[in-house]
């Protein structure tokens, strides 16, 4: 029965005498209608009331007939709706004017308005907007959300044209609460959500499913901040002079740190949202951490591997393709991950709520010269030295992501594979849950599954027969294998 219920706003003009509203209420109650809102708009007409009623379609028709009969309605059937919004504006002169200009542009009436001050910095304006065309109110909400944080308090849920707009605005407000985002970041999230929604719709996709998984990911990441950040940390003595430290967080990439007693070499850095927790671990793990010389290598330019590039004071060693991807991020352009429409929502929105800041490209040290733009092989493009170790740098074909790299040390045998290979069996329960989200968010974690399969095979072909090798993957615990 509930599925047949509809909502209709009646624009009534009642006589100026006691009991007028009581008579309208009697008519509505008689037909099992439920009054869910009454709005009074003195500016339009001293006797005008907006009465929003929920009932089944037959009852609404009967209510309409009786209200017409007693002279309370002027139209055959009112198709108007009232949507209630809360708009957060700076507490300064003229803040309301841009909103009024938008409403005037679309010829939208305000059924009621009130405001309250918040901390002397903002005012919350609660407005009832009288809607005659759902397509117009979508435009109104989109335009307002580009200049002010907006929350939808109530609307006619049977209006399908509003569903996407209301979904991403409400999600923006939930993300703000989850991560304590400032107004500017919240606005950025809502605006980007709007853009992603439109792109998905234009390509015939269903954006709601993507955004539900983005919200799921956000809640998952938020759960493990602060005291709940409980990475596994292990230490491996790989030579007389060099120790390998491994940090496996609840979600995001592993971080590998080589320590020779003086300098530190990082391989990947995890999500930016955990930068405070990770920096605390570094400073506990390494004496005089801030003053030590540091280098960073990245296996690829995904946000869950590059989160601390702008936080750790170090030179960043990477190939030209990864540098281009990071530079696109700093220019707010689509990086190589986001050029895939299925990856756009995950990557772009994750950047915002994880507080990711792209690194300064002046810190980049490019590995490799004259590397082909496209290739199917695992190509050696250079090397990086650290203490008495030499790491050979190989570039993949882009199966997982354009610019992917693998680092190989032959003495002792260690392979850092990034996400070309992930040790699925070595994932804890929460890490497995995190990794299970990505395929739903991006259809596949790989840009090209065929290339990705070839690269996994090529990586293990680097290891000679009979050679024992330590495999350090992008996610999952370290494995020791012998071919």
N, C-alpha and C positions, 0 to 999 in steps of 0.2 A: 504493500500500500504506500509506503514511504517513497518509493521510486516514482509514484504518480504525482507527488506533491510539487507545486510550482509556487513561485513568488511573483507577486504583482504589486506595483505601487499605484495607488489611486490618488489622483490629484483632485482633491475635493474643495468645493466652495460652499461653506456652511453659513446658514443665517446667523446673524448676531443676536442670539437669544439663548438663555439657559437650556441645557439639555440637547443642544444640537449635536455635539460629539457623541453623547450617550446614544442618540438614535442611530448614528452610523455604526457604533459598536454593536448595537442590538442586531442590526442587519447582518453584520459580518459573523457574529456569534451564532446567529440562527442557522447559517449555512456551514457551520463547523470551520469557519475561518479563524486563523490565529494571527492576531496583530503582533508583528515582530518589531515594528518601528513606527514612530510618529514624528514627523518633522514639521516645524512651523517656520514659514518663510514670510515674515512681515514685509520685507523689502519688495516682494512681488505683489502681494495682496494681503490686506489686513486679516481677511477671513480664510486664507488658503492654508490647507493642511495637506501634507503628504502622508498617506497612510499605507504602510507596506504590510501586505497580508500574505500568509502562506496557507494554501489549501489545494485540493485537487482541481483539475481544469473545469469540471462541471460546476463545482461550488463557486469558483471565481467568476464564471459566466453568470450565475444566478445573483451573486453579490453585485456585479456590474449592472444588471437589469434593475435591481431594486434601488440602488443608489441613483441611477438615472431617473427612475420613477419618482423619487422624492426630491429631485432637483439638485442633488449634491454633485453630479458629474455633468460636464458640458460635452464630452466626447463619447463616442460609442464604446470604445474600449481603450484604456490608457496602456500603452506599451512601454511607458517610462519605467526606469529603474533608479534606485538610489544606491550608490556605492560609497562606503564610508572609508576615508583614508586618514592617515596621520602623517603630516609632513614636518620634518625637522629642519628648521631654518636658523641661521645665525641671528642672535638677538641684537639686531642693529637696524637703523632706519632703512626702509626700502626693500627689506628682504622678501616681503610678501608680493611685491609688485610683479616680479617675473612669473610667478604662479598665476596671478590674475590675468596677465597678458596671454598666457597659454589658454586659460579657460575662455577668455574673450575670443581668441582666435578660432576656437572650435565651437563657440556659442553654447558653452556649458553653464547652466545655472547652479548656484550653490544653495542647497536646501537648508543647511545650517552650518555654523562655524563657531568654534571656541578655541582658545589657546591657553597654554600655561607655560611659565618660564622654567628652564632647567639649568641650574647652576649659574645663572646669570650670563651664560654664553649662548644658549640656544632657546628657542621657543618651539613647542610642539603645537602645531595647528591641526585640529581635528575638523575635517570638513565632510559634509554630505554633498555629493555631486549628483545632480539630477541628469540621468542618462536617457537619451532617446534612441541612440544608435550605438550598439556595443562596439562596432568597428572604430567609432570616434573615440570612445573612452580608452580603448587600447592605445591609440595615438597619444591621448592626453597623459596617460600613465607613463608611457615611454618617454615623452618629452619632459615631464616633471622629474622622472628618475634620473635624467641626465644632469640635473642641477642640484637636486636635494635628495637626501635619504627619504624614502617614502615607504609606508607600511599600509597594507590593505587590511582593514579591520573587518569589513563585511561586504559581500557582494552577492549577486544572484548567481549561484553556482551552476545554473543550467545554461549560462552564456558561454558557449565553447570558444568564442573568439577571445575571451579574456583569460582562458586557462593558462596559457604559456606565460603571458606577462605577469600574472599574479603569482605563478609558481616561482619564477626567477627572482621577483622582488622579495617574496617571502623567504626564499632560500638565502638571498643576500643578507636579510636581517638575522637569519639564524646563524649564518657564517660569522657575522659581526659579533654575535654573543659568544660563539664558540671560541673565537680567537682574539676577542677584545680588540677588534679592528677599529681604527680611527675613522672619522667621517670620510676622508678622502679615499682611503683604501676600500671602504664599503661601497662608495660611489663607483670606484673603478671596477669592482667586482660585478655590480649590477649592470653597468654599461657594457662590460665584456660579455656578461651572460646574455644580454639583449642581442649583441652582435652574433654570438655563437648560435643562439636560438634561430635567428633569421637565416644564417648560412645553412644550418641543418635543414630547416624547413624548405628553403629554396632548392635544395638538392633532393627533396622528397624523403628526408629522414624523419624519424620521430624523436625530437629532442628530449622529451620528458624522461625517457629511460636513461639517456646519457647523464642528465642532470641528477637523477636519483642516485646514480652510482657515484657521481662527484660528491654529493652530500654524504653518502655512506663513507667515502674515502676521507672526507674532512672530519667526520665524527671519529673515525678510527684513528687518524693522526692526532687529533686533539686529546684523545684518551690517554696517550702515553707521554704527555709533557710533564715537566717538573719531577715530583717524587716518583711518578709512574714510569719515568724513562729508565728502563732496566736493560741496557744492552749486555750481551755476552762479550767479555773482554779476555783475550788470550794472548800469550807471549811465546814466541818461538825463536830460539837462538839458532840463526842460520849460518853464521860464520863466527870466528873468534871475536870479531869486532862489531858485528852487526846483528841487531835484534829486530825481529818483525813483530809488531803489535797489531792485533786485529780487533776491531770494534764492530760488532753485529747489532744494529739497533732493532727495535721492534718493527719499524717500517722504514723503507729507504735503503739505499745501497750500503754495503759494507765499506768501512774505511780502513785502509791498510797504511801503516806507518813504519817506515824503516828508520832505525836509529843507530848511528855509529858513535854515539857518545858526545858528538859535537853538533852535527847537522841532522835534520829530519827531512825525509822524503815521504809525502803523502800520495796515495793512489786512491782517488775519489774521496768525497767528503760528506755524502749523505744529504738529507733535507735541511733547508734553512730554518725550518720551524724549531729544530732542536739545536740551534747554534749555541745558545746559552749553556745548555746541558753538556754539549760536546766540548765547548771551550773550558768548562769546569773540569771535565775529565782530562783534557790535554794538560792543563796546568797542574793537576794532581799527579799525572803520570810522568811528566817530564819537568825536571828542575830547570828553572830559568827559561820556561817555554817561550815567553814573549820575546826574549832577546836572542834566541837561537836562530841560526840561519835555516831557512825552510824552502823547500821546493814542492810543487804539486804537479802530479800527472793526473789526467782524467782519461777514463776509458771511452767516454762518449758524453755528449752534451745534454743528456736528460736532466730534468730538474732534481730528481732524487739522487743524482750523483754529484751535482755541482753546487749544492746549496751553500757551502761555506767558502766558495771561491772569493767572495767579496769580504769575508770576515777574517780569514787567515792572511796575515801579512807575508806573502811569499810570491816568488815568480811562478808562473803557470806554464807548463810545458804541454804543448798540444799540436795537432796537425792543422793544416790550413782549413779543412772542412769544418772541424769543430770550432775553430776560431770564428769562422763565418757565421755559424749557428749562434754562438754566444753574442756576436755583434748584432745580429738580427734581434735578439732578445733586448739588448740595451737600447735599440732604436724602436722598440715596441712593434716590431714587424713579426710576421710568422717565422719561427725558426724551422729547421728541417723536420722536426717532429710534427709541428702544427700544420705543415703543408698537407698532411693527411687529414681529411675532414673528420675522421673518426677519432683522431688523437687530439683535435683542437680543444675540445672542452676540458679534457683531463689535464693537458699540459698548461694551457693558458690560465685556467682558473686555479690550478694548483700553485702556479707561480705567485698568484696574488695572496691566497689565504695562508700559504706557507712562508710568506714574508721574504720571498726570494728576490735578491738584487743581483743583476748580472755584473760580472767583474769588469774592472777597468782594463780595456784592451792594451794599454801601455805596459801591462805586466806580462803580456803573452810572449813566449819564446817558441817560435814555430819550428816544428820538427819536419824534415823532409823537403826536398826540392823537386820540382818537375814531376809531381805525382799525378798520374792521369785522373781526370775528373770522374771517369767511370771505368771500373775494372771488375772482373769476376774472381780475381786471385786474392790470396792473403799476401800482400806485398810488404816486404821489409822497406821501411822508409827512413830509418835512422837509428840512433841509440842515445841513451842517457846514462851517464856514469854517476855512481854514488858510492863513495868510499872505495872499497875494493871490488864492488859489483859493477857489472855492465848489463843494462837492460836493453835488449833489442826491441825496437818499436815496429810493430806490424799494423798495417791498415787493412781493414776488411772491406768487402764490397758494398756494405750498407744494408745487409739483411735485417739487422736489428735497428740500426740508425745510421744514416749517412755520416761518415767520419769516424765510425767505430774503430777502436784500437785494441791491440793485445800487446802485453809486455812480457818478454821472455828473458829470464836469467839462466845461463847454461852452467854456472858454477857458483853455488849449487843450483840444481834444476828447479826452477819455480816459474809457473805460468800465471799471469794475472789476465783473466779472460774477459773482464767486464761482463756484460749481459749476453755476449755471444754464447756463453755457456753458464747456466745457473745450476747449482747443486740443489736440486729440488728435495732430495732425500735428506739433506742437511738443514732444512728449514724447521724452526720451532713452530708451534701452533699459530702464534700471532703473526710470524713472518710469512707463514704459508697463507694465512688469511689475507694479508696485504698483497701478496703476489697474485692471489686469485682474483683480486679486484681489477687489475690492469686489463686482462683480456676483455672483460665486460665493458670497461670504459673505452677501450680503443679497438674493439673487435679482435685485434691481435697485438701482442707486445712488439711484434716485428713489423717493419715496414714492408719487407718482402720475405715471405716464409721460405720460398725456394732458395734464395740467396743465404738466408740464415742457416738453413740446414747444411748448405755447402761449406759455410764458414766454420760451423762447429766441427765438421769433419776435418777441415784444413788445420784448425788449431791443434787437434790431437795428432795430426800427422807431423807436427813439428817435433814430437817426442820420438826419439829413436827406439827401436825394439830393445826390450830388456832394461830400459832406463826408468829408474824410479823418479817420479816428479811430484812436486807439491803443487796442487791446483787451487788457486785463489780466485774464486768466481765472484761475480757482482753481488750475488745474494746466496746465502747458505754457508755452512761451515767449510773449513779447509779440508780437502781430500788429498790423500797420498795414493798415487796409482803407479802401477808398473805395466807397461805395454807387453 
